[in-house]
Amino acid sequence: MQSDRELREQLRNIDHKSYPQYKSLKGSYRFPKYTLHIDHVQGDPFAAPSDVRVTIDATKAGFPDFAMKDGLTRDRLADLLVREFARQVNAFSFKAKGSGKSGLISVSHPGQEVLRRTACQVRTNEIIVRFSIGFPANGRTINARELDKILFDFLPVCVEKALYYENLDATRIKEAIDLAEDQRAIRQQLKEKGLVAFVANGSILPRESGISSRPMKGAKAFVSPESLQVTLDLPHKGKFKGMGVKEGITLIVGGGYHGKSTLLNALELGVYDHIAGDGREYVIADDTALKLCAEDGRFIKNVDISMFINDLPNGRDTHDFSTKDASGSTSQAAGIVEGIEAGSQLFLLDEDTSATNFMVRDAFMQKVVSPDQEPITPFLARARELYEKMDISTILVAGSSGAFFHIADTVIQMDQYEPVDITQKAKDLCREFPIAEDVAKPFENPVFHRIMEKDKNGAVKRRDYRTGAIKDAGDHLKVKILGVDGFALGKQNVDLRYLEQLIDSEQTAALGQLLKYAVENLVDGKRSIADVVEYLQVKLEQEGMQFTAGRGTLSGGLAIPRKQEIYACFNRYRI
């Protein structure tokens, strides 16, 4: 390892030389309070900026034991540190001048949710922060004096202010750690109390706008109906009250714009912890919860959808169903079965984004089209069985069909963003206005068939330098991120638009890396999706995203996704 003085000398030596000379800086340099690692140097000033890493001895950083005692507290500290580091570097980004991306200093900018990110990792012995710097140039000539300014003037200030306990707000750190431990306690108590979700009194559920996840100013605070109120015992908040959503089937109803979808949205994002001040920091859902919707045109391969769809007129086998262009009903059926395979214990559905013919068949339609002529068994006829046979609960927003009242265990009416328990009223009305029951044959648990294979059409070709032979280079696929909604792996786009619980492009980037790793190293025509995903889950738990980089550099722009999104991503890979 070299010293910071040697780095400075190298900068003087390459000043005004051609841009590729920057690559000579790759390596590690010891600064007084941290070590700087230049992991990857960009090819020119207009390319993606250079990957840089700072490591600090955890003991010297001085964080107290309460913030370092376990994985949860260290992850929450990492989230806090990367937010502070981002705030510091924003003040210096592009203060060094030059061509293209010269002077850019870029790090992750987390939103309202807390995710495990490669941008900052807090370990028992060290703190790691990964970020990018646009190495300055004039045209394509090195401007080392400007890079000297970044590395020796700007960066030490950012590290000092953002990553050392003595320079941070101790109260804010303690509150963040306390919140994390309270959120964990809520999750632990859900199962104990037979709940799938909890919404604390005083929560602010509405968001600022459709493109902002910040809380709406002046919004009405959530207050639980007395009949649904539960009290939890939290390690820091103590006795804490809010609405408990019980296991089983919960129906959310109400007039338009009264807050039905707002409540469901808060619950679907309750799989993540939220930062203090978000308004939803104490809205917690079963962390396996899966939001489902219709996906017209979806790719489906080898999915047993027979519990919902059978006896198709063309004779197609729905026990092992495949299509390149799914209908709304087949896509939603496949989504549920795939969710079962992913281990989800709670399904979230909104009637507005579901396929109508998949959700319900009213009494009149049952008279017109007899059951033996209808291949679809609607969700209405299966929801109860899903709970009783598989312990999978459902929370459903309904706005048009009253048939759902007849299967609900709990009915919540949203009235001007205020929840009202109308369960007893709904049951009384169901007895007064009975409907013809859509009786379905009992289903058999789905069988999971899909074996992962390489995409031969999208594979890159390469020449073996020893033999001259042209081979598939499945181990040289490139990932191109297309925002939150998907990515390209090789020549194939993976469409993730309908995964509504995917909330950060860094999660999408991680999914791209995980799929790339799987195709390169695990897919052999024998392993099932479950085999592959379970292997990846173990590696993620043991190593984080590091294993996907192999001997290369781990990017700072990745956030670890849930198992549910990994399954969903792999199921949408067209092979």
SEZASE-887129 format. One record per residue (C-alpha): x, y, z. Coordinates in Angstrom, 1 decimal, decimal comma, always signed. Example, Ala and Ser with C-alpha at 12.3 -4.5 7.8 and 13.67 -1.06 7.14 Angstrom:
<drenkes>
<u +12,3 | v -4,5 | w +7,8>
<u +13,7 | v -1,1 | w +7,1>
</drenkes>
This chain:
<drenkes>
<u +0,0 | v +0,0 | w +0,0>
<u +1,3 | v +3,5 | w -0,9>
<u +1,0 | v +6,7 | w +1,0>
<u -1,0 | v +9,8 | w +0,2>
<u +2,3 | v +11,6 | w -0,5>
<u +3,1 | v +9,0 | w -3,2>
<u -0,3 | v +9,6 | w -4,7>
<u +0,3 | v +13,3 | w -4,9>
<u +3,6 | v +12,7 | w -6,5>
<u +2,0 | v +10,4 | w -9,1>
<u -0,5 | v +13,1 | w -9,9>
<u +2,2 | v +15,7 | w -10,5>
<u +4,0 | v +13,2 | w -12,9>
<u +1,0 | v +12,5 | w -15,1>
<u -0,4 | v +16,1 | w -15,2>
<u -1,1 | v +17,2 | w -18,8>
<u -0,5 | v +13,7 | w -20,2>
<u -3,1 | v +11,7 | w -22,2>
<u -6,1 | v +10,6 | w -20,2>
<u -5,3 | v +6,8 | w -20,2>
<u -2,3 | v +7,6 | w -17,9>
<u -4,9 | v +8,0 | w -15,1>
<u -5,0 | v +4,2 | w -15,0>
<u -1,6 | v +4,2 | w -13,3>
<u -3,3 | v +5,6 | w -10,2>
<u -5,3 | v +2,3 | w -9,6>
<u -4,4 | v +1,0 | w -6,1>
<u -4,7 | v +1,8 | w -2,4>
<u -3,3 | v +4,9 | w -0,6>
<u -3,0 | v +5,5 | w +3,2>
<u -4,4 | v +8,8 | w +4,3>
<u -4,1 | v +10,0 | w +7,9>
<u -7,7 | v +9,0 | w +8,9>
<u -8,7 | v +6,5 | w +6,2>
<u -7,5 | v +4,5 | w +3,2>
<u -8,4 | v +5,5 | w -0,3>
<u -8,8 | v +2,7 | w -2,9>
<u -9,0 | v +3,6 | w -6,6>
<u -10,6 | v +0,5 | w -7,9>
<u -11,5 | v +1,3 | w -11,5>
<u -10,4 | v +4,3 | w -13,7>
<u -12,7 | v +5,5 | w -16,5>
<u -11,3 | v +5,3 | w -20,0>
<u -12,0 | v +8,9 | w -20,9>
<u -13,7 | v +11,9 | w -19,3>
<u -17,0 | v +11,2 | w -21,0>
<u -17,3 | v +7,6 | w -19,8>
<u -18,8 | v +6,3 | w -16,6>
<u -16,9 | v +7,9 | w -13,7>
<u -14,2 | v +6,1 | w -11,8>
<u -15,0 | v +3,7 | w -8,9>
<u -13,5 | v +4,8 | w -5,6>
<u -13,7 | v +3,4 | w -2,1>
<u -12,8 | v +4,7 | w +1,3>
<u -12,2 | v +2,3 | w +4,3>
<u -12,0 | v +3,4 | w +7,9>
<u -10,9 | v +1,5 | w +10,9>
<u -14,2 | v +1,0 | w +12,9>
<u -12,5 | v +1,6 | w +16,2>
<u -11,1 | v +4,9 | w +15,1>
<u -14,4 | v +6,0 | w +13,7>
<u -15,6 | v +5,8 | w +17,3>
<u -19,2 | v +4,7 | w +17,0>
<u -20,7 | v +3,5 | w +20,3>
<u -21,5 | v -0,2 | w +21,0>
<u -25,2 | v +0,3 | w +20,7>
<u -24,7 | v +1,1 | w +17,0>
<u -22,3 | v -1,7 | w +16,3>
<u -23,8 | v -4,6 | w +18,3>
<u -25,5 | v -6,7 | w +15,5>
<u -26,3 | v -6,8 | w +11,8>
<u -29,5 | v -4,7 | w +12,2>
<u -27,8 | v -1,8 | w +14,0>
<u -24,8 | v -1,8 | w +11,7>
<u -27,1 | v -1,8 | w +8,6>
<u -29,1 | v +1,1 | w +10,0>
<u -25,9 | v +3,0 | w +10,8>
<u -24,7 | v +2,4 | w +7,3>
<u -27,9 | v +3,9 | w +5,9>
<u -27,5 | v +6,9 | w +8,1>
<u -23,8 | v +7,4 | w +7,1>
<u -24,4 | v +7,1 | w +3,3>
<u -27,1 | v +9,7 | w +3,6>
<u -24,8 | v +12,1 | w +5,4>
<u -21,9 | v +11,3 | w +3,0>
<u -24,2 | v +12,1 | w +0,1>
<u -25,1 | v +15,4 | w +1,7>
<u -21,4 | v +16,3 | w +2,1>
<u -20,3 | v +15,4 | w -1,4>
<u -23,2 | v +17,2 | w -3,0>
<u -21,5 | v +20,4 | w -1,8>
<u -18,3 | v +19,6 | w -3,8>
<u -19,6 | v +17,8 | w -6,9>
<u -18,4 | v +19,6 | w -10,1>
<u -16,5 | v +22,1 | w -8,0>
<u -13,4 | v +20,7 | w -9,8>
<u -13,7 | v +21,7 | w -13,5>
<u -13,0 | v +20,0 | w -16,8>
<u -14,5 | v +18,2 | w -19,8>
<u -17,4 | v +15,6 | w -19,7>
<u -17,9 | v +14,2 | w -16,2>
<u -14,9 | v +15,9 | w -14,8>
<u -15,4 | v +16,9 | w -11,1>
<u -18,5 | v +14,7 | w -10,6>
<u -18,6 | v +13,1 | w -7,1>
<u -21,5 | v +10,7 | w -7,0>
<u -22,8 | v +8,4 | w -4,2>
<u -26,2 | v +6,7 | w -3,6>
<u -29,1 | v +8,9 | w -2,6>
<u -31,4 | v +6,7 | w -0,5>
<u -35,2 | v +7,5 | w -0,5>
<u -37,6 | v +7,0 | w +2,4>
<u -37,0 | v +3,3 | w +2,7>
<u -34,0 | v +1,7 | w +4,4>
<u -32,2 | v -0,8 | w +2,1>
<u -29,0 | v -2,7 | w +2,4>
<u -26,7 | v -0,9 | w -0,1>
<u -23,2 | v -1,6 | w -1,3>
<u -22,6 | v +2,2 | w -1,1>
<u -21,9 | v +1,9 | w +2,6>
<u -21,2 | v -1,2 | w +4,7>
<u -20,5 | v -1,1 | w +8,4>
<u -18,6 | v -4,2 | w +9,6>
<u -17,3 | v -5,0 | w +13,1>
<u -13,8 | v -3,9 | w +12,1>
<u -14,2 | v -1,4 | w +9,3>
<u -16,5 | v +1,1 | w +7,5>
<u -16,6 | v +1,0 | w +3,7>
<u -18,0 | v +3,8 | w +1,5>
<u -18,1 | v +3,3 | w -2,3>
<u -18,7 | v +6,2 | w -4,7>
<u -17,7 | v +7,6 | w -8,1>
<u -15,4 | v +10,4 | w -9,1>
<u -15,2 | v +11,9 | w -12,6>
<u -11,4 | v +12,3 | w -13,0>
<u -10,9 | v +15,8 | w -14,5>
<u -9,5 | v +16,5 | w -17,9>
<u -9,2 | v +19,3 | w -20,4>
<u -10,4 | v +17,7 | w -23,6>
<u -8,7 | v +14,3 | w -23,2>
<u -5,7 | v +15,6 | w -21,4>
<u -5,3 | v +15,0 | w -17,7>
<u -5,9 | v +17,9 | w -15,3>
<u -4,2 | v +16,4 | w -12,3>
<u -4,4 | v +19,7 | w -10,3>
<u -8,2 | v +19,4 | w -10,3>
<u -8,1 | v +15,8 | w -9,2>
<u -5,6 | v +16,8 | w -6,5>
<u -8,2 | v +19,3 | w -5,3>
<u -10,9 | v +16,5 | w -5,1>
<u -8,7 | v +14,0 | w -3,4>
<u -6,8 | v +16,2 | w -1,0>
<u -9,2 | v +19,1 | w -0,3>
<u -12,8 | v +18,0 | w -0,8>
<u -12,7 | v +14,3 | w +0,1>
<u -11,0 | v +14,6 | w +3,6>
<u -13,7 | v +17,1 | w +4,6>
<u -16,5 | v +14,8 | w +3,5>
<u -15,0 | v +11,8 | w +5,3>
<u -14,3 | v +13,7 | w +8,5>
<u -17,8 | v +15,2 | w +8,7>
<u -19,8 | v +12,2 | w +7,5>
<u -18,0 | v +9,1 | w +8,9>
<u -16,6 | v +10,0 | w +12,3>
<u -18,9 | v +9,8 | w +15,3>
<u -17,4 | v +12,8 | w +17,0>
<u -18,6 | v +15,0 | w +14,1>
<u -22,1 | v +13,7 | w +13,8>
<u -25,4 | v +14,3 | w +15,7>
<u -25,3 | v +11,7 | w +18,4>
<u -29,0 | v +12,1 | w +19,2>
<u -29,9 | v +11,4 | w +15,6>
<u -27,8 | v +8,3 | w +15,5>
<u -29,4 | v +7,0 | w +18,8>
<u -32,9 | v +7,7 | w +17,5>
<u -32,2 | v +5,9 | w +14,2>
<u -30,9 | v +2,8 | w +16,0>
<u -33,8 | v +2,8 | w +18,5>
<u -36,3 | v +3,1 | w +15,6>
<u -34,6 | v +0,1 | w +13,9>
<u -35,0 | v -2,0 | w +17,0>
<u -38,6 | v -1,0 | w +17,5>
<u -39,4 | v -1,9 | w +13,9>
<u -37,8 | v -5,3 | w +14,3>
<u -39,8 | v -5,8 | w +17,5>
<u -43,1 | v -5,0 | w +15,6>
<u -42,2 | v -7,6 | w +12,9>
<u -41,5 | v -10,2 | w +15,6>
<u -44,8 | v -9,5 | w +17,3>
<u -47,0 | v -9,7 | w +14,2>
<u -46,9 | v -13,5 | w +14,1>
<u -47,2 | v -13,8 | w +17,9>
<u -50,5 | v -11,8 | w +17,7>
<u -51,9 | v -13,4 | w +14,6>
<u -51,4 | v -10,3 | w +12,5>
<u -50,1 | v -9,6 | w +9,0>
<u -49,7 | v -5,9 | w +9,3>
<u -49,6 | v -3,0 | w +11,8>
<u -50,4 | v +0,7 | w +11,2>
<u -49,5 | v +2,9 | w +14,1>
<u -51,8 | v +5,7 | w +15,4>
<u -50,5 | v +9,0 | w +14,1>
<u -49,0 | v +7,6 | w +10,9>
<u -49,2 | v +9,9 | w +7,8>
<u -50,0 | v +7,7 | w +4,9>
<u -50,7 | v +10,1 | w +1,9>
<u -47,6 | v +11,0 | w -0,1>
<u -46,6 | v +14,5 | w -1,4>
<u -47,4 | v +13,6 | w -5,0>
<u -47,5 | v +10,8 | w -7,5>
<u -43,8 | v +11,3 | w -8,1>
<u -42,7 | v +12,0 | w -4,5>
<u -42,5 | v +9,5 | w -1,7>
<u -42,3 | v +12,2 | w +1,0>
<u -45,2 | v +12,6 | w +3,4>
<u -48,0 | v +15,0 | w +2,4>
<u -48,0 | v +18,1 | w +4,6>
<u -51,2 | v +18,7 | w +6,4>
<u -52,5 | v +15,2 | w +5,8>
<u -54,8 | v +13,6 | w +8,3>
<u -53,1 | v +11,4 | w +10,8>
<u -54,2 | v +7,7 | w +10,9>
<u -56,2 | v +6,6 | w +13,9>
<u -57,2 | v +2,9 | w +14,3>
<u -60,8 | v +1,9 | w +14,9>
<u -61,2 | v +0,9 | w +18,5>
<u -62,2 | v -2,6 | w +17,6>
<u -59,1 | v -3,2 | w +15,5>
<u -56,6 | v -1,5 | w +17,9>
<u -53,8 | v -3,5 | w +19,3>
<u -51,0 | v -2,6 | w +21,8>
<u -47,5 | v -3,6 | w +21,1>
<u -44,6 | v -3,6 | w +23,6>
<u -41,6 | v -2,0 | w +22,0>
<u -38,1 | v -1,8 | w +23,5>
<u -37,8 | v +2,0 | w +23,1>
<u -41,3 | v +3,3 | w +22,5>
<u -42,8 | v +1,1 | w +25,2>
<u -46,6 | v +0,5 | w +24,9>
<u -47,5 | v +1,5 | w +21,3>
<u -51,0 | v +1,5 | w +19,8>
<u -52,2 | v +1,1 | w +16,3>
<u -54,4 | v -0,9 | w +13,9>
<u -53,6 | v -4,6 | w +13,7>
<u -54,6 | v -6,3 | w +10,4>
<u -55,4 | v -9,9 | w +11,3>
<u -54,5 | v -13,0 | w +9,4>
<u -57,2 | v -14,2 | w +7,0>
<u -59,0 | v -12,1 | w +4,4>
<u -59,2 | v -8,4 | w +4,8>
<u -61,3 | v -6,2 | w +2,6>
<u -60,6 | v -2,4 | w +2,2>
<u -63,6 | v -0,5 | w +0,8>
<u -64,8 | v +3,1 | w +0,5>
<u -65,7 | v +5,8 | w -2,0>
<u -63,3 | v +7,1 | w -4,6>
<u -60,4 | v +9,2 | w -3,3>
<u -61,2 | v +8,3 | w +0,3>
<u -57,8 | v +6,5 | w +0,9>
<u -58,3 | v +2,9 | w +0,0>
<u -55,3 | v +2,6 | w -2,4>
<u -53,3 | v +4,9 | w -0,1>
<u -53,6 | v +2,4 | w +2,7>
<u -52,8 | v -0,5 | w +0,5>
<u -49,7 | v +1,3 | w -0,9>
<u -48,5 | v +2,0 | w +2,7>
<u -49,0 | v -1,7 | w +3,5>
<u -47,2 | v -3,0 | w +0,4>
<u -44,2 | v -0,8 | w +1,2>
<u -44,4 | v -1,9 | w +4,8>
<u -42,2 | v -4,8 | w +3,8>
<u -39,4 | v -2,2 | w +4,2>
<u -38,4 | v -0,2 | w +7,2>
<u -38,7 | v +3,6 | w +6,7>
<u -36,7 | v +6,5 | w +8,1>
<u -37,8 | v +8,7 | w +10,9>
<u -40,1 | v +11,5 | w +9,8>
<u -41,5 | v +9,5 | w +6,9>
<u -44,9 | v +9,2 | w +8,5>
<u -44,9 | v +5,4 | w +7,7>
<u -42,0 | v +4,4 | w +9,9>
<u -44,4 | v +2,4 | w +12,1>
<u -46,4 | v +0,9 | w +9,2>
<u -45,1 | v -2,7 | w +9,1>
<u -46,3 | v -5,6 | w +7,0>
<u -45,3 | v -9,2 | w +6,8>
<u -41,9 | v -9,0 | w +5,0>
<u -43,0 | v -11,7 | w +2,5>
<u -46,0 | v -9,7 | w +1,4>
<u -46,5 | v -9,6 | w -2,4>
<u -48,5 | v -7,1 | w -4,4>
<u -50,1 | v -8,7 | w -7,4>
<u -51,7 | v -7,3 | w -10,5>
<u -52,6 | v -8,2 | w -14,1>
<u -49,7 | v -8,1 | w -16,6>
<u -51,0 | v -8,3 | w -20,1>
<u -48,3 | v -9,6 | w -22,5>
<u -46,2 | v -11,1 | w -19,7>
<u -43,8 | v -14,0 | w -20,4>
<u -44,7 | v -17,2 | w -18,5>
<u -42,8 | v -20,5 | w -18,5>
<u -43,6 | v -23,8 | w -16,9>
<u -46,0 | v -22,6 | w -14,3>
<u -48,8 | v -24,7 | w -12,8>
<u -51,8 | v -22,4 | w -12,9>
<u -54,3 | v -25,3 | w -12,7>
<u -55,7 | v -24,0 | w -9,3>
<u -57,2 | v -21,1 | w -11,2>
<u -57,3 | v -22,1 | w -14,9>
<u -58,3 | v -25,5 | w -16,4>
<u -59,8 | v -27,1 | w -19,4>
<u -58,8 | v -24,6 | w -22,0>
<u -60,7 | v -25,0 | w -25,3>
<u -57,4 | v -25,6 | w -27,2>
<u -56,5 | v -28,4 | w -24,8>
<u -53,4 | v -26,7 | w -23,4>
<u -52,1 | v -28,2 | w -20,2>
<u -52,3 | v -25,6 | w -17,4>
<u -50,4 | v -27,8 | w -15,0>
<u -47,3 | v -26,8 | w -17,0>
<u -48,3 | v -23,6 | w -18,6>
<u -46,1 | v -21,4 | w -20,9>
<u -46,8 | v -18,4 | w -23,1>
<u -44,9 | v -15,5 | w -24,5>
<u -48,0 | v -13,2 | w -24,4>
<u -50,1 | v -13,8 | w -21,3>
<u -53,6 | v -12,4 | w -20,8>
<u -54,5 | v -10,5 | w -17,7>
<u -56,1 | v -13,5 | w -16,0>
<u -53,3 | v -16,0 | w -16,8>
<u -50,6 | v -13,5 | w -15,8>
<u -52,3 | v -12,9 | w -12,4>
<u -52,8 | v -16,6 | w -11,9>
<u -49,1 | v -17,2 | w -12,6>
<u -48,1 | v -14,3 | w -10,3>
<u -49,9 | v -16,0 | w -7,4>
<u -48,4 | v -19,4 | w -8,0>
<u -44,9 | v -17,9 | w -8,4>
<u -45,6 | v -15,9 | w -5,1>
<u -46,4 | v -19,2 | w -3,4>
<u -43,1 | v -20,7 | w -4,6>
<u -41,3 | v -17,6 | w -3,3>
<u -42,7 | v -18,1 | w +0,2>
<u -45,1 | v -15,2 | w +0,4>
<u -47,6 | v -15,4 | w +3,3>
<u -49,6 | v -12,3 | w +2,3>
<u -51,1 | v -11,3 | w -1,0>
<u -52,1 | v -7,7 | w -1,7>
<u -54,5 | v -6,9 | w -4,5>
<u -56,3 | v -3,9 | w -5,8>
<u -59,4 | v -4,5 | w -7,9>
<u -58,5 | v -1,6 | w -10,1>
<u -55,3 | v -3,2 | w -11,3>
<u -56,6 | v -6,8 | w -11,5>
<u -58,1 | v -8,7 | w -14,3>
<u -61,9 | v -8,6 | w -13,7>
<u -62,6 | v -12,0 | w -15,0>
<u -59,9 | v -13,5 | w -12,8>
<u -61,2 | v -11,8 | w -9,6>
<u -64,9 | v -12,6 | w -9,6>
<u -67,8 | v -14,1 | w -11,6>
<u -71,2 | v -12,7 | w -10,5>
<u -74,3 | v -14,7 | w -10,0>
<u -75,8 | v -13,6 | w -13,3>
<u -72,7 | v -14,6 | w -15,3>
<u -72,8 | v -18,0 | w -13,5>
<u -76,3 | v -18,5 | w -14,8>
<u -75,4 | v -17,5 | w -18,4>
<u -72,1 | v -19,3 | w -18,6>
<u -72,2 | v -22,6 | w -16,7>
<u -69,1 | v -23,6 | w -14,6>
<u -68,3 | v -26,5 | w -17,0>
<u -67,9 | v -23,9 | w -19,8>
<u -65,7 | v -21,5 | w -17,8>
<u -62,0 | v -22,4 | w -17,5>
<u -61,3 | v -19,7 | w -14,9>
<u -61,8 | v -20,4 | w -11,2>
<u -61,9 | v -16,8 | w -9,9>
<u -59,8 | v -15,6 | w -7,0>
<u -63,0 | v -15,0 | w -5,0>
<u -63,5 | v -18,8 | w -4,9>
<u -59,9 | v -19,6 | w -4,0>
<u -59,0 | v -16,9 | w -1,4>
<u -60,5 | v -18,8 | w +1,5>
<u -58,7 | v -22,0 | w +0,5>
<u -55,4 | v -20,2 | w +0,2>
<u -55,7 | v -19,2 | w +3,8>
<u -57,0 | v -22,4 | w +5,2>
<u -54,8 | v -24,8 | w +3,3>
<u -51,6 | v -22,7 | w +2,8>
<u -51,8 | v -20,1 | w +5,6>
<u -51,7 | v -17,3 | w +3,0>
<u -53,6 | v -14,2 | w +3,9>
<u -55,1 | v -11,6 | w +1,5>
<u -55,6 | v -7,9 | w +1,8>
<u -57,9 | v -6,7 | w -1,1>
<u -59,1 | v -3,3 | w -2,1>
<u -62,5 | v -3,5 | w -3,7>
<u -64,5 | v -0,6 | w -5,2>
<u -67,2 | v -2,2 | w -7,5>
<u -68,1 | v -5,8 | w -6,6>
<u -69,9 | v -6,6 | w -3,4>
<u -69,2 | v -10,3 | w -3,8>
<u -65,9 | v -9,9 | w -1,9>
<u -67,8 | v -9,0 | w +1,3>
<u -69,0 | v -12,6 | w +1,5>
<u -65,5 | v -14,1 | w +2,0>
<u -64,0 | v -11,3 | w +4,2>
<u -63,0 | v -11,9 | w +7,8>
<u -62,4 | v -8,2 | w +8,3>
<u -63,9 | v -5,2 | w +6,4>
<u -62,3 | v -1,8 | w +6,7>
<u -64,1 | v +1,2 | w +5,2>
<u -61,9 | v +4,3 | w +4,4>
<u -64,0 | v +7,4 | w +5,0>
<u -62,0 | v +10,6 | w +4,2>
<u -58,8 | v +8,8 | w +5,1>
<u -60,2 | v +7,6 | w +8,3>
<u -60,5 | v +3,8 | w +8,8>
<u -63,9 | v +2,4 | w +10,1>
<u -64,4 | v -1,2 | w +11,1>
<u -67,6 | v -2,2 | w +9,3>
<u -67,1 | v -6,0 | w +9,6>
<u -70,3 | v -6,7 | w +11,5>
<u -72,4 | v -4,4 | w +9,3>
<u -71,0 | v -6,2 | w +6,2>
<u -71,8 | v -9,7 | w +7,7>
<u -75,4 | v -8,6 | w +8,5>
<u -75,8 | v -7,3 | w +4,9>
<u -74,4 | v -10,6 | w +3,5>
<u -77,1 | v -12,5 | w +5,4>
<u -79,7 | v -10,1 | w +4,1>
<u -78,5 | v -10,2 | w +0,5>
<u -77,0 | v -13,7 | w -0,1>
<u -75,3 | v -14,5 | w -3,4>
<u -75,0 | v -17,7 | w -5,4>
<u -71,8 | v -19,2 | w -4,2>
<u -69,2 | v -19,9 | w -6,9>
<u -68,2 | v -23,3 | w -5,7>
<u -64,8 | v -24,5 | w -6,9>
<u -63,3 | v -27,9 | w -6,9>
<u -60,7 | v -28,2 | w -4,2>
<u -57,2 | v -27,5 | w -5,6>
<u -54,0 | v -29,5 | w -5,3>
<u -50,9 | v -27,6 | w -4,2>
<u -49,1 | v -26,4 | w -7,3>
<u -46,1 | v -28,2 | w -8,6>
<u -43,1 | v -26,1 | w -9,5>
<u -41,6 | v -27,1 | w -12,8>
<u -39,3 | v -24,4 | w -14,1>
<u -35,7 | v -25,4 | w -14,8>
<u -33,4 | v -22,5 | w -15,7>
<u -31,6 | v -22,5 | w -19,0>
<u -29,2 | v -20,2 | w -20,8>
<u -30,6 | v -17,8 | w -23,4>
<u -28,8 | v -19,0 | w -26,5>
<u -30,1 | v -16,2 | w -28,7>
<u -28,9 | v -13,5 | w -26,3>
<u -25,5 | v -15,0 | w -25,6>
<u -22,4 | v -13,2 | w -26,5>
<u -19,9 | v -15,0 | w -28,8>
<u -16,2 | v -15,0 | w -28,1>
<u -13,1 | v -16,6 | w -29,7>
<u -11,0 | v -19,0 | w -27,7>
<u -7,5 | v -17,4 | w -28,0>
<u -5,8 | v -20,9 | w -27,8>
<u -7,9 | v -22,8 | w -30,4>
<u -9,5 | v -20,0 | w -32,4>
<u -12,9 | v -21,6 | w -31,9>
<u -16,0 | v -19,4 | w -31,6>
<u -17,9 | v -20,2 | w -28,3>
<u -20,9 | v -18,9 | w -26,4>
<u -19,8 | v -16,5 | w -23,8>
<u -22,6 | v -16,8 | w -21,3>
<u -19,9 | v -15,7 | w -18,8>
<u -19,5 | v -12,3 | w -20,6>
<u -23,0 | v -11,0 | w -20,6>
<u -23,4 | v -7,3 | w -20,0>
<u -26,1 | v -5,7 | w -17,8>
<u -27,6 | v -2,4 | w -18,8>
<u -30,0 | v -0,8 | w -16,2>
<u -33,1 | v +0,8 | w -17,6>
<u -34,2 | v +2,6 | w -14,4>
<u -36,4 | v +1,0 | w -11,8>
<u -38,5 | v -0,7 | w -14,4>
<u -36,0 | v -3,2 | w -15,8>
<u -32,6 | v -4,0 | w -17,3>
<u -31,1 | v -5,6 | w -20,4>
<u -29,0 | v -8,8 | w -19,9>
<u -27,1 | v -9,4 | w -23,2>
<u -29,7 | v -8,8 | w -25,9>
<u -32,7 | v -9,5 | w -23,8>
<u -34,8 | v -6,9 | w -21,8>
<u -36,2 | v -8,1 | w -18,5>
<u -39,4 | v -6,1 | w -17,8>
<u -40,0 | v -5,4 | w -14,1>
<u -42,6 | v -2,6 | w -14,5>
<u -45,3 | v -4,4 | w -12,6>
<u -43,2 | v -5,2 | w -9,6>
<u -44,7 | v -2,4 | w -7,5>
<u -42,6 | v -3,2 | w -4,4>
<u -39,4 | v -2,6 | w -6,4>
<u -38,7 | v +1,0 | w -5,3>
<u -35,1 | v +1,8 | w -6,2>
<u -33,0 | v +1,5 | w -9,4>
<u -30,2 | v +0,1 | w -7,2>
<u -32,4 | v -2,9 | w -6,5>
<u -32,9 | v -3,3 | w -10,2>
<u -29,2 | v -3,1 | w -10,8>
<u -28,6 | v -5,8 | w -8,1>
<u -31,3 | v -8,0 | w -9,8>
<u -29,4 | v -7,6 | w -13,0>
<u -26,1 | v -8,7 | w -11,4>
<u -27,8 | v -11,6 | w -9,7>
<u -29,4 | v -12,9 | w -12,9>
<u -26,1 | v -12,4 | w -14,7>
<u -24,2 | v -14,4 | w -12,0>
<u -26,9 | v -17,2 | w -12,2>
<u -26,7 | v -17,5 | w -16,0>
<u -22,9 | v -17,5 | w -15,9>
<u -22,4 | v -19,8 | w -13,0>
<u -25,5 | v -21,7 | w -11,9>
<u -27,8 | v -22,3 | w -14,9>
<u -27,2 | v -25,7 | w -16,3>
<u -30,5 | v -27,0 | w -17,5>
<u -30,9 | v -29,1 | w -14,3>
<u -31,3 | v -26,6 | w -11,5>
<u -34,8 | v -25,2 | w -10,8>
<u -35,5 | v -21,6 | w -10,1>
<u -35,9 | v -22,5 | w -6,5>
<u -32,5 | v -24,2 | w -6,4>
<u -30,8 | v -21,1 | w -7,9>
<u -32,6 | v -18,5 | w -5,8>
<u -32,0 | v -20,4 | w -2,6>
<u -28,3 | v -20,6 | w -3,4>
<u -28,2 | v -16,9 | w -4,1>
<u -30,0 | v -16,2 | w -0,8>
<u -27,4 | v -18,1 | w +1,2>
<u -24,6 | v -16,2 | w -0,6>
<u -26,3 | v -12,8 | w +0,0>
<u -26,6 | v -13,6 | w +3,6>
<u -23,0 | v -14,6 | w +4,0>
<u -21,3 | v -12,1 | w +1,6>
<u -23,7 | v -9,5 | w +0,5>
<u -23,4 | v -8,6 | w -3,2>
<u -19,6 | v -9,1 | w -3,1>
<u -19,8 | v -12,7 | w -4,6>
<u -21,3 | v -11,3 | w -7,9>
<u -18,2 | v -9,3 | w -8,6>
<u -15,9 | v -12,3 | w -8,6>
<u -12,3 | v -10,9 | w -8,7>
<u -13,6 | v -7,6 | w -10,1>
<u -14,7 | v -4,4 | w -8,3>
<u -18,0 | v -4,3 | w -6,5>
<u -20,1 | v -1,4 | w -7,6>
<u -21,4 | v +1,1 | w -5,0>
<u -24,7 | v +1,3 | w -6,8>
<u -26,5 | v -1,8 | w -5,7>
<u -29,2 | v -2,5 | w -3,1>
<u -30,1 | v -6,0 | w -2,0>
<u -33,6 | v -7,0 | w -3,2>
<u -36,0 | v -9,3 | w -1,4>
<u -36,3 | v -12,9 | w -2,3>
<u -39,8 | v -12,2 | w -3,7>
<u -38,3 | v -9,8 | w -6,3>
<u -35,5 | v -12,2 | w -7,2>
<u -38,1 | v -14,9 | w -8,0>
<u -40,2 | v -12,4 | w -9,9>
<u -37,2 | v -11,2 | w -11,9>
<u -36,0 | v -14,7 | w -12,8>
<u -39,6 | v -15,8 | w -13,8>
<u -39,7 | v -12,9 | w -16,3>
<u -36,4 | v -13,9 | w -17,9>
<u -37,4 | v -15,2 | w -21,4>
<u -35,5 | v -18,4 | w -21,9>
</drenkes>
